[in-house]
Amino acid sequence: MIQAVIIAVVVLSLVLCWRNCHRDAGMTRFEALRTRMKIILLVLAVCGLCSKAVVHTYRHFNPPPPPIIGP
């Protein structure tokens, strides 16, 4: 399920990049690249936050076993 969400977010970011690339004919290449990079960085930030939340929740409900202390 998590992989499907990540794939969906990546596809959405690519679609947004493609739409922004073709939307404004007056944009220079540099402006289009900046817009594309902003979208990609935003998507990566959201993915990073979500993955941290998933890992934290997993570790909260499945803590590691206590260490075994020798005899």
N, C-alpha and C positions, 0 to 999 in steps of 0.2 A: 504494500500500500504506500509506504513512504517513497519507494523508488518511483512509483507511478506519479506521485505528486511532484517530485523533483523533475521528472521528465516533462510533465505538463508545464511547470514553471519555465523550464529551459525553452520549450517550444513556444510558449507565450512571449518570452523575451525576444526570440528570433523573429517572431511575427511582428512585434512592435518595432523592432529595428528595421525590418523590411518596409513596413508602412511609413515610418518616419523618413526613410531614405527616399521614397517616391512621392511623399506628400508635398514638400516644399521645393519647387524648381529653382528658387532663388538662393538656396543654400549652397555654400561652397563645400568642397570635399572635407575640409578641416572641420567645419561646423557639423556636418553629417557624422563624421567620425566621433566627435565629442558627444553628440547626442547618443550615438550607438554605445559608446563606452559607458556613459552614465546609466543607460538602461541595463547593460550587462552587469555593472558593479552593483546596482540596486538589487538585481535578482540574486547575485551571489551573496550579498549581505543578508537578504531575507532567507536564503537557503542555509546560510551559516547559523543564523539565529534559530531556525527551526530544528536543524540537526543537533544543536546544543541542547535545546529543550527536550528533544527525544532521548538523547543520551542521559540527561539528568533525570528524567522521569524513569527510564529503565533502571538506572542505578539506584534510584530511590526505592523502587519496589522489588529489586533483586540485588540486595547488598552482597558484597563478596563474603565468603565464609571467613570466620575469625581465624587468625593465625594459630597454628598448633605450636605450643610451647613444649620444648623437650622435657624429659623426665627429671 
